[in-house]
């Protein structure tokens, strides 16, 4: 099998680690702000090793991110508030 190397770039990224605790659950989350991904941040759940790309506008669609990040239904509202704070803080703008 032949692999073609299409791109290699180095970028300084802002990476933030968060540990969030609710009544029933703990969430260890990494938020990576990048110049890539059309202005969206990578939000990674350390517990289940899954990630989603989120912009401020994507937060309202919890069907998109809650299951992937393994957020319990009882914690979705508070987690949505957390995401608003984290993503608003860095004023990410979409390119398209």
C-alpha positions, 0 to 999 in steps of 0.5 A: 500500500502506498501512502501519499503525504498530503500535508504537515503543519505545525500550529500552536494550539490553546488546550484547556483541561476541565474536570466537571462534577455533577451529582452523579457523574464526573466529566474530564474534558479537553477543549482544543482551540485551533485555526483548523476545523472552520472555527470550531473547537475540538471537545474531547471526552477523556473517559470515552476517547470520543470527540466532537467539533463544536462552535457556539452555534452547535451547542443548541443541538445537544443530540449532536454532542451529548451522546458522543461526549457521554453526557447524562441526560440530567446534566445536559442543561448544565453542560450546555451552559459550560460549553457556552462559557468555554466557547464564548471565552475565546470568541471563535468565529466560523469561516463559512 
